[in-house]
Amino acid sequence: MSDPIRFSYMFRYEDGDSHSFDVLLDEHLRLVNEESGESPPEWARLDNHKCPNCPLDSSTTPYCPASAGIAELLGHFEGRKSTDRVIVEVQVPERTYRKETDLQDGLFSLMGVIMPTSGCPALKFLRPMARFHLPFSSLHEAEVRSVCFYLLRQYFTEEPQRDFDSYLSDLNQNYETLQTVNTCLVERIRMADASGDVSKNAVIILMVLSQMMTMELRGQLKSLDYLFEE
């Protein structure tokens, strides 16, 4: 078995405090949970604000994979505000990123690699992108990456005689489903008072991003037209 793929996040606050988080992925880009000996919190249970289109059964999967994946983060932000200024340093296998930003922006980026690799069926379409995780990506960067990986998925998985989904209809549906996942996740996090507004606002940013992605796809990616003008 190969060594896990590691993404390391370091949060440094203006008051001198700091927190570090390592995200480990196996060779199939699945989240590797370090053994803590503790079960996820009650708010992470699958049947608590379960997504209406979730195919999982609580008898075999008692906890929502996405919620369980981020649950251990929340306690680290007790007493913090979404707007607290931090310096976030992210080490990925190829390079290091560094940004001075709001805490919610840093957590948004961290959740962006944890949730797709957590085992949530609705987020599986984003999992290949995790290998080349791009912290703090803009809307247009996320747009280009999503479309490219969607087309690559078809290249590797579709039968040769089938045409590509050039209108990206399935990708649009995936992002609409993602909005439902984020909405239910916000309702779960409301129960985790220790995290204050930081985690909830980070998920809301994810929700807004998925909404904007849906609008861009429905608009046939017009915002990217200029890249290919002669």
Phi, psi and chi 1 to 4 in degrees:
 res  aa     phi    psi   chi1   chi2   chi3   chi4
   1 MET       -  131.8 -179.6  176.5  178.3      -
   2 SER   -74.0  160.7   59.1      -      -      -
   3 ASP   -65.0  147.5  -67.3  -26.1      -      -
   4 PRO   -66.4  152.3   22.6  -32.4      -      -
   5 ILE   -81.2  129.1  -57.6  166.9      -      -
   6 ARG  -116.7  132.4 -177.8 -176.3  -58.5  -90.5
   7 PHE  -120.4  120.7  -57.2  100.4      -      -
   8 SER  -110.3  124.5  -62.4      -      -      -
   9 TYR  -110.3  130.3  -88.6   73.7      -      -
  10 MET  -122.3  122.6  172.0   63.6   74.9      -
  11 PHE  -105.0  122.0  -66.9   77.9      -      -
  12 ARG  -117.4  120.5  -66.9 -172.7  173.2   90.0
  13 TYR   -92.5  161.7  -56.2   92.9      -      -
  14 GLU   -65.6  -24.3  -69.0 -178.6  -24.1      -
  15 ASP   -83.9    4.6   60.5    9.4      -      -
  16 GLY    95.3  -11.9      -      -      -      -
  17 ASP   -73.6  160.9 -163.6    7.8      -      -
  18 SER  -153.8  155.6   64.5      -      -      -
  19 HIS  -139.3  142.7  -71.5  117.4      -      -
  20 SER  -125.6  146.6   63.3      -      -      -
  21 PHE  -139.8  132.7  -55.7   93.9      -      -
  22 ASP  -109.2  130.7  -76.1  -12.5      -      -
  23 VAL  -107.5  121.1  179.3      -      -      -
  24 LEU  -112.6  131.5  -56.4  178.7      -      -
  25 LEU  -121.4  140.9  -52.7 -178.8      -      -
  26 ASP   -81.7 -174.1   65.9   16.1      -      -
  27 GLU   -67.5  -15.3   66.0  -89.3   24.9      -
  28 HIS   -99.6   13.9  -59.1  -65.8      -      -
  29 LEU    61.1   38.9  -57.3  179.3      -      -
  30 ARG  -105.8  141.7  -66.3  175.3  -59.9 -159.2
  31 LEU   -63.4  130.0 -173.8   65.3      -      -
  32 VAL  -100.2  111.4  178.8      -      -      -
  33 ASN   -86.7  125.9  -66.4  -40.6      -      -
  34 GLU   -71.9  139.0  -65.6 -176.2   -9.2      -
  35 GLU   -69.6  113.9  -64.3  -64.8  -26.4      -
  36 SER  -103.8  -14.5   63.1      -      -      -
  37 GLY    80.6    0.0      -      -      -      -
  38 GLU  -117.7  144.4  -62.7 -178.6    1.6      -
  39 SER   -79.0  154.9  -61.7      -      -      -
  40 PRO   -59.1  158.2  -24.6   34.8      -      -
  41 PRO   -67.6  165.3   24.6  -34.0      -      -
  42 GLU   -61.6  -34.1  -72.8  -61.4  -55.1      -
  43 TRP   -65.6  -16.6   63.6  -97.2      -      -
  44 ALA   -88.8    1.1      -      -      -      -
  45 ARG   -62.8  143.9  -74.5 -163.6  172.3  -84.6
  46 LEU   -58.3  -41.2 -176.9   67.3      -      -
  47 ASP   -78.8   -2.6  -71.3  -25.0      -      -
  48 ASN   -87.7  107.4  177.5   28.7      -      -
  49 HIS    54.2   45.2  -65.2  -72.8      -      -
  50 LYS   -62.8  138.4 -178.0  179.1 -179.8  179.7
  51 CYS   -61.4  134.7  -62.6      -      -      -
  52 PRO   -61.5  -24.7   19.3  -31.4      -      -
  53 ASN  -104.9   15.3   51.1   -3.8      -      -
  54 CYS   -72.6  127.4  178.3      -      -      -
  55 PRO   -85.8   -4.3   32.3  -34.8      -      -
  56 LEU   -78.4  153.7  -59.8  178.1      -      -
  57 ASP  -115.1  129.3 -170.7  -31.7      -      -
  58 SER   -66.7  -16.6   58.8      -      -      -
  59 SER   -70.6  -26.4   63.7      -      -      -
  60 THR  -112.0  -23.8   54.7      -      -      -
  61 THR  -128.8   86.7  -51.7      -      -      -
  62 PRO   -68.5  -22.2   23.1  -32.9      -      -
  63 TYR  -121.1  143.2  -65.1   96.9      -      -
  64 CYS   -62.7  121.8  162.6      -      -      -
  65 PRO   -58.3  -42.8  -25.5   35.7      -      -
  66 ALA   -65.7  -42.1      -      -      -      -
  67 SER   -66.5  -43.9  -61.7      -      -      -
  68 ALA   -63.7  -32.6      -      -      -      -
  69 GLY   -65.9  -34.8      -      -      -      -
  70 ILE  -101.7   -4.8   64.7  172.4      -      -
  71 ALA   -58.1  -41.7      -      -      -      -
  72 GLU   -68.3  -17.7   65.2  175.9  -75.0      -
  73 LEU   -73.4  -32.8  -60.9  177.3      -      -
  74 LEU   -62.2  -40.5  -55.8 -166.8      -      -
  75 GLY   -63.2  -22.5      -      -      -      -
  76 HIS   -72.5  -13.8  -67.5  -78.8      -      -
  77 PHE  -108.8   16.4  -60.3  102.1      -      -
  78 GLU   -59.8  129.4 -175.3  173.5    1.3      -
  79 GLY    84.0   -4.0      -      -      -      -
  80 ARG   -93.5  154.4  -65.1  -72.0  178.7 -178.4
  81 LYS  -107.1  152.7  -63.8  179.9 -180.0  178.9
  82 SER   -57.8  -33.6  -65.0      -      -      -
  83 THR   -90.1    2.8   54.1      -      -      -
  84 ASP   -57.4  134.2  -76.5   -8.7      -      -
  85 ARG   -81.1  135.0  -61.5  -62.3  -67.9  176.0
  86 VAL  -139.4  157.4  -67.4      -      -      -
  87 ILE  -104.5  119.3  -65.9  175.5      -      -
  88 VAL  -108.0  124.5 -175.1      -      -      -
  89 GLU  -114.8  127.4 -173.3  172.4  -77.8      -
  90 VAL  -122.5  121.9 -173.5      -      -      -
  91 GLN  -103.3  120.5  -67.5 -176.1   -8.6      -
  92 VAL  -113.3  167.9  -56.1      -      -      -
  93 PRO   -55.1  -29.9  -29.3   36.1      -      -
  94 GLU   -95.3  -25.9  -67.2   77.6   18.4      -
  95 ARG  -167.7 -178.2   62.4 -169.5   61.0   87.4
  96 THR  -122.4  135.5  -62.0      -      -      -
  97 TYR  -111.1  149.4  -62.0   87.5      -      -
  98 ARG  -145.5  133.5 -174.8  177.2 -176.5  -86.2
  99 LYS  -149.8  137.2 -176.8  178.7 -178.4  179.9
 100 GLU   -92.6  122.5 -177.6  175.4   -8.6      -
 101 THR  -158.3 -175.6 -174.2      -      -      -
 102 ASP   -78.7  152.4  -68.5  -21.7      -      -
 103 LEU   -58.6  -40.2  178.3   55.3      -      -
 104 GLN   -64.2  -31.4   62.5 -172.8    7.3      -
 105 ASP   -69.0  -41.2 -172.8   34.3      -      -
 106 GLY   -65.3  -41.3      -      -      -      -
 107 LEU   -69.6  -36.0 -174.6   56.5      -      -
 108 PHE   -56.2  -44.1  155.0   72.8      -      -
 109 SER   -65.9  -41.1 -177.2      -      -      -
 110 LEU   -65.8  -44.1  178.9   54.1      -      -
 111 MET   -62.3  -29.4  -74.0 -178.8  171.4      -
 112 GLY   -65.4  -18.7      -      -      -      -
 113 VAL  -102.7  -26.4   68.7      -      -      -
 114 ILE   -75.1  -49.1  -68.3  176.8      -      -
 115 MET   -63.5  -44.9  -69.5  172.4   56.1      -
 116 PRO   -66.1  -22.4  -22.3   34.6      -      -
 117 THR   -99.9    4.7   58.9      -      -      -
 118 SER   -77.4  -20.0   65.3      -      -      -
 119 GLY   108.6    1.1      -      -      -      -
 120 CYS   -66.5  122.9  170.7      -      -      -
 121 PRO   -60.9  -34.3  -22.5   33.9      -      -
 122 ALA   -71.8  -20.9      -      -      -      -
 123 LEU  -101.4    1.9  -58.4 -178.8      -      -
 124 LYS   -59.5  -30.6 -174.7  178.6  179.1 -180.0
 125 PHE   -65.6  -19.5   77.2  101.0      -      -
 126 LEU   -92.0  -10.0  -65.3  172.0      -      -
 127 ARG   -60.4  -41.8 -168.2  169.1   68.8 -171.4
 128 PRO   -58.5  -29.8  -25.7   35.6      -      -
 129 MET   -66.7  -22.0  -66.3  171.6   58.9      -
 130 ALA   -63.7  -30.3      -      -      -      -
 131 ARG   -60.6  -33.4  173.7   57.6 -172.9   86.5
 132 PHE  -114.0   49.4  -57.0  103.9      -      -
 133 HIS   -51.6  129.0  175.4   50.5      -      -
 134 LEU  -116.6   97.5 -179.2   61.4      -      -
 135 PRO   -61.1  145.9  -21.2   33.4      -      -
 136 PHE    60.2   31.2  -39.0  115.8      -      -
 137 SER   -67.0  146.1   58.4      -      -      -
 138 SER   -81.4  173.3   66.7      -      -      -
 139 LEU   -58.9  -46.5  170.7   62.9      -      -
 140 HIS   -68.6  -35.3  -74.2  168.1      -      -
 141 GLU   -64.0  -43.9  -72.9  171.4  -29.4      -
 142 ALA   -64.3  -36.9      -      -      -      -
 143 GLU   -63.6  -50.0 -174.8  178.2   -9.1      -
 144 VAL   -63.0  -44.5  169.7      -      -      -
 145 ARG   -63.5  -43.9  -78.5  161.6   47.6   79.0
 146 SER   -62.6  -46.0  -66.7      -      -      -
 147 VAL   -66.3  -44.1  171.7      -      -      -
 148 CYS   -61.6  -44.4  -71.2      -      -      -
 149 PHE   -69.6  -32.5  -88.5   87.8      -      -
 150 TYR   -63.4  -44.7  178.2   68.6      -      -
 151 LEU   -68.7  -36.0  -64.7  176.2      -      -
 152 LEU   -64.1  -39.6  -82.5  172.7      -      -
 153 ARG   -59.1  -43.6  179.4 -173.5  -69.0  -83.9
 154 GLN   -64.1  -39.5  -68.6 -174.7   80.5      -
 155 TYR   -59.1  -39.5  178.3   82.7      -      -
 156 PHE   -90.5  -18.6  -74.2  113.4      -      -
 157 THR  -117.3  -25.3   61.0      -      -      -
 158 GLU   -79.8  152.8  -62.8  -67.0  -10.8      -
 159 GLU   -69.8  146.0  -63.3  178.2    2.6      -
 160 PRO   -56.0  -33.1  -23.5   32.8      -      -
 161 GLN   -78.4  -10.2   64.7  -91.0   25.3      -
 162 ARG   -86.7  141.7  -69.5 -170.3   57.5 -178.4
 163 ASP   -78.8  150.4  -66.4  -27.2      -      -
 164 PHE   -64.4  149.6  -87.2   12.5      -      -
 165 ASP   -80.3   78.6  173.5   21.8      -      -
 166 SER   -69.6  -18.1   57.3      -      -      -
 167 TYR   -89.3   -0.9  -69.8   99.6      -      -
 168 LEU    58.8   32.2  -50.5  176.7      -      -
 169 SER   -65.6  -40.0   55.6      -      -      -
 170 ASP   -68.0  -37.7  -73.2  -13.3      -      -
 171 LEU   -63.9  -40.5 -178.5   60.6      -      -
 172 ASN   -60.9  -42.6 -173.5   25.4      -      -
 173 GLN   -63.8  -37.9 -178.3   58.9   51.8      -
 174 ASN   -60.5  -42.0  -73.4  -21.7      -      -
 175 TYR   -72.0  -30.7  -87.7  101.5      -      -
 176 GLU   -66.2  -40.1  -70.4 -178.9   -7.6      -
 177 THR   -64.0  -38.3  -59.3      -      -      -
 178 LEU   -60.2  -35.3  177.9   56.4      -      -
 179 GLN   -61.3  -39.7  -66.8  179.5   42.4      -
 180 THR   -64.1  -43.6  -59.3      -      -      -
 181 VAL   -59.5  -46.8  172.7      -      -      -
 182 ASN   -65.3  -37.0  -71.6  -25.7      -      -
 183 THR   -62.1  -46.1  -61.3      -      -      -
 184 CYS   -68.1  -34.0  -66.5      -      -      -
 185 LEU   -66.5  -38.8 -173.1   57.1      -      -
 186 VAL   -60.3  -41.9  167.8      -      -      -
 187 GLU   -63.3  -37.5  -67.3  -56.4  -44.2      -
 188 ARG   -65.0  -45.7  -75.9 -169.5  172.9   99.9
 189 ILE   -67.0  -25.6  -69.9  177.9      -      -
 190 ARG   -57.4  -25.4  -70.1 -174.3 -165.2  -80.8
 191 MET   -79.9  -15.7  -59.5  175.4   60.2      -
 192 ALA   -94.8   79.1      -      -      -      -
 193 ASP   -61.0  -27.2  -66.0  -24.8      -      -
 194 ALA   -62.2  -24.9      -      -      -      -
 195 SER   -85.7   -5.4   65.6      -      -      -
 196 GLY    60.6 -139.8      -      -      -      -
 197 ASP   -98.6   -2.7   67.3  -16.3      -      -
 198 VAL   -64.4  -55.9 -179.0      -      -      -
 199 SER   -66.2  -40.9  -58.6      -      -      -
 200 LYS   -60.7  -44.8  175.2  170.2   59.1   66.7
 201 ASN   -67.3  -33.6  -73.6   -6.9      -      -
 202 ALA   -63.4  -40.3      -      -      -      -
 203 VAL   -68.8  -36.0  177.1      -      -      -
 204 ILE   -62.8  -36.8  -71.1  173.9      -      -
 205 ILE   -62.0  -42.7  -65.7  174.1      -      -
 206 LEU   -60.0  -38.9  -73.7  168.8      -      -
 207 MET   -65.0  -44.7 -171.6 -174.5  -52.9      -
 208 VAL   -63.0  -41.1  171.3      -      -      -
 209 LEU   -61.0  -43.7  177.3   62.4      -      -
 210 SER   -65.6  -35.9   64.0      -      -      -
 211 GLN   -65.2  -42.5  -68.4  170.0  -14.2      -
 212 MET   -67.8  -35.8  -64.8  178.4   70.3      -
 213 MET   -63.0  -41.6  -75.1  -68.7  -63.2      -
 214 THR   -61.1  -43.3  -62.0      -      -      -
 215 MET   -63.1  -41.3  -67.4  173.7   60.2      -
 216 GLU   -64.1  -41.7  -72.6  -72.1  -43.7      -
 217 LEU   -67.7  -40.4  -69.6  167.8      -      -
 218 ARG   -65.3  -30.5  -72.4  176.8  177.5  174.0
 219 GLY   -86.2   12.5      -      -      -      -
 220 GLN    58.7   35.9  -61.6 -178.6  -26.0      -
 221 LEU    58.0   36.2  -51.3  177.7      -      -
 222 LYS   -59.9  -28.8  -67.1  -63.2 -175.6 -176.9
 223 SER   -67.6  -13.1   63.3      -      -      -
 224 LEU  -104.1    1.6  -60.2  177.9      -      -
 225 ASP   -54.6  -39.8  -86.0   -4.4      -      -
 226 TYR   -61.9  -23.7   75.8   96.9      -      -
 227 LEU   -64.9  -23.0  -65.0  172.7      -      -
 228 PHE  -117.6   15.3  -56.4   96.2      -      -
 229 GLU   -74.0  138.0  -68.8  177.4   -7.7      -
 230 GLU   -75.7      -  -64.6  -66.1  -22.0      -
